[in-house]
Amino acid sequence: MPDCTVIATFQVTTEADRAQVQALLDQGLRELAPIASRYGVTIRDGSATIEE
């Protein structure tokens, strides 16, 4: 399979502040790479930003 870009959208309801949600997303991206490798997928780069 050739390289591709994945765009994901989440709607989040929380009492946490923006920085906490950003930290959660960043941690999730770090944890995704090892999980993906178990399925033969290599994640080379990832980012998540919050829009209001």
N, CA and C atoms as an extended XYZ file, in Angstrom:
156
Properties=species:S:1:pos:R:3:atomname:S:1:resname:S:1:resid:I:1 pbc="F F F"
N         0.852       -1.177        0.000 N   MET     1
C         0.000        0.000        0.000 CA  MET     1
C         0.897        1.239        0.000 C   MET     1
N         0.592        2.200       -0.814 N   PRO     2
C         1.384        3.431       -0.824 CA  PRO     2
C         1.123        4.272        0.430 C   PRO     2
N         1.995        5.248        0.635 N   ASP     3
C         1.789        6.181        1.751 CA  ASP     3
C         0.450        6.875        1.600 C   ASP     3
N        -0.157        7.207        2.717 N   CYS     4
C        -1.412        7.944        2.697 CA  CYS     4
C        -1.469        8.872        3.902 C   CYS     4
N        -2.336        9.829        3.832 N   THR     5
C        -2.593       10.742        4.943 CA  THR     5
C        -3.953       10.403        5.522 C   THR     5
N        -4.020       10.293        6.829 N   VAL     6
C        -5.271        9.985        7.514 CA  VAL     6
C        -5.734       11.241        8.251 C   VAL     6
N        -6.967       11.613        8.042 N   ILE     7
C        -7.551       12.760        8.735 CA  ILE     7
C        -8.658       12.222        9.636 C   ILE     7
N        -8.535       12.479       10.929 N   ALA     8
C        -9.539       12.010       11.890 CA  ALA     8
C       -10.136       13.215       12.604 C   ALA     8
N       -11.408       13.133       12.899 N   THR     9
C       -12.095       14.209       13.604 CA  THR     9
C       -12.734       13.637       14.859 C   THR     9
N       -12.549       14.326       15.962 N   PHE    10
C       -13.147       13.931       17.233 CA  PHE    10
C       -13.959       15.099       17.769 C   PHE    10
N       -15.110       14.818       18.300 N   GLN    11
C       -15.849       15.818       19.069 CA  GLN    11
C       -15.695       15.430       20.523 C   GLN    11
N       -15.177       16.344       21.327 N   VAL    12
C       -14.848       16.048       22.714 CA  VAL    12
C       -15.665       16.945       23.637 C   VAL    12
N       -16.284       16.337       24.620 N   THR    13
C       -16.954       17.078       25.678 CA  THR    13
C       -16.199       16.784       26.967 C   THR    13
N       -15.723       17.837       27.625 N   THR    14
C       -14.907       17.628       28.816 CA  THR    14
C       -14.893       18.870       29.687 C   THR    14
N       -14.572       18.684       30.931 N   GLU    15
C       -14.346       19.794       31.847 CA  GLU    15
C       -12.860       20.167       31.852 C   GLU    15
N       -12.027       19.370       31.184 N   ALA    16
C       -10.584       19.633       31.135 CA  ALA    16
C       -10.317       20.877       30.293 C   ALA    16
N        -9.214       21.529       30.589 N   ASP    17
C        -8.877       22.708       29.789 CA  ASP    17
C        -8.196       22.284       28.494 C   ASP    17
N        -8.016       23.242       27.631 N   ARG    18
C        -7.468       22.987       26.296 CA  ARG    18
C        -6.099       22.300       26.350 C   ARG    18
N        -5.242       22.732       27.262 N   ALA    19
C        -3.898       22.146       27.375 CA  ALA    19
C        -3.966       20.667       27.764 C   ALA    19
N        -4.899       20.317       28.642 N   GLN    20
C        -5.043       18.925       29.049 CA  GLN    20
C        -5.529       18.059       27.882 C   GLN    20
N        -6.464       18.590       27.110 N   VAL    21
C        -6.961       17.841       25.955 CA  VAL    21
C        -5.838       17.683       24.927 C   VAL    21
N        -5.055       18.721       24.693 N   GLN    22
C        -3.938       18.631       23.752 CA  GLN    22
C        -2.929       17.592       24.226 C   GLN    22
N        -2.639       17.573       25.520 N   ALA    23
C        -1.714       16.578       26.074 CA  ALA    23
C        -2.256       15.162       25.867 C   ALA    23
N        -3.550       14.979       26.047 N   LEU    24
C        -4.183       13.681       25.820 CA  LEU    24
C        -4.024       13.238       24.371 C   LEU    24
N        -4.275       14.138       23.447 N   LEU    25
C        -4.137       13.807       22.024 CA  LEU    25
C        -2.698       13.467       21.670 C   LEU    25
N        -1.756       14.242       22.178 N   ASP    26
C        -0.339       13.987       21.903 CA  ASP    26
C         0.086       12.620       22.435 C   ASP    26
N        -0.350       12.290       23.654 N   GLN    27
C        -0.027       10.989       24.234 CA  GLN    27
C        -0.648        9.862       23.411 C   GLN    27
N        -1.876       10.051       22.978 N   GLY    28
C        -2.539        9.039       22.151 CA  GLY    28
C        -1.799        8.784       20.856 C   GLY    28
N        -1.287        9.836       20.237 N   LEU    29
C        -0.511        9.662       19.001 CA  LEU    29
C         0.767        8.881       19.261 C   LEU    29
N         1.433        9.161       20.383 N   ARG    30
C         2.662        8.411       20.713 CA  ARG    30
C         2.353        6.932       20.929 C   ARG    30
N         1.229        6.640       21.555 N   GLU    31
C         0.860        5.254       21.828 CA  GLU    31
C         0.341        4.531       20.593 C   GLU    31
N        -0.130        5.265       19.608 N   LEU    32
C        -0.684        4.655       18.402 CA  LEU    32
C         0.380        3.954       17.556 C   LEU    32
N         1.565        4.515       17.473 N   ALA    33
C         2.615        3.947       16.614 CA  ALA    33
C         2.943        2.487       16.966 C   ALA    33
N         3.209        2.160       18.240 N   PRO    34
C         3.496        0.758       18.546 CA  PRO    34
C         2.306       -0.173       18.313 C   PRO    34
N         1.102        0.329       18.548 N   ILE    35
C        -0.089       -0.490       18.295 CA  ILE    35
C        -0.222       -0.752       16.798 C   ILE    35
N        -0.044        0.286       15.998 N   ALA    36
C        -0.176        0.149       14.546 CA  ALA    36
C         0.843       -0.828       13.982 C   ALA    36
N         2.052       -0.842       14.548 N   SER    37
C         3.098       -1.725       14.022 CA  SER    37
C         2.717       -3.199       14.156 C   SER    37
N         1.896       -3.525       15.123 N   ARG    38
C         1.429       -4.914       15.270 CA  ARG    38
C         0.572       -5.344       14.090 C   ARG    38
N         0.031       -4.379       13.360 N   TYR    39
C        -0.824       -4.656       12.208 CA  TYR    39
C        -0.118       -4.365       10.893 C   TYR    39
N         1.214       -4.196       10.951 N   GLY    40
C         1.980       -3.967        9.735 CA  GLY    40
C         1.900       -2.548        9.208 C   GLY    40
N         1.511       -1.604       10.049 N   VAL    41
C         1.397       -0.204        9.653 CA  VAL    41
C         2.485        0.591       10.352 C   VAL    41
N         3.182        1.424        9.600 N   THR    42
C         4.199        2.290       10.176 CA  THR    42
C         3.695        3.723       10.160 C   THR    42
N         3.657        4.337       11.320 N   ILE    43
C         3.269        5.743       11.428 CA  ILE    43
C         4.553        6.544       11.571 C   ILE    43
N         4.826        7.393       10.583 N   ARG    44
C         6.068        8.154       10.582 CA  ARG    44
C         5.934        9.516       11.234 C   ARG    44
N         4.783       10.088       11.162 N   ASP    45
C         4.593       11.437       11.677 CA  ASP    45
C         3.119       11.612       12.014 C   ASP    45
N         2.861       12.365       13.042 N   GLY    46
C         1.477       12.615       13.404 CA  GLY    46
C         1.364       13.889       14.213 C   GLY    46
N         0.237       14.517       14.101 N   SER    47
C        -0.024       15.703       14.899 CA  SER    47
C        -1.532       15.822       15.112 C   SER    47
N        -1.891       16.504       16.175 N   ALA    48
C        -3.291       16.757       16.470 CA  ALA    48
C        -3.401       18.186       16.972 C   ALA    48
N        -4.373       18.904       16.482 N   THR    49
C        -4.605       20.260       16.937 CA  THR    49
C        -6.077       20.411       17.317 C   THR    49
N        -6.331       21.333       18.190 N   ILE    50
C        -7.688       21.571       18.648 CA  ILE    50
C        -8.244       22.794       17.944 C   ILE    50
N        -9.438       22.642       17.397 N   GLU    51
C       -10.153       23.771       16.797 CA  GLU    51
C       -11.397       24.016       17.630 C   GLU    51
N       -11.802       25.244       17.705 N   GLU    52
C       -13.010       25.555       18.467 CA  GLU    52
C       -14.139       25.915       17.552 C   GLU    52
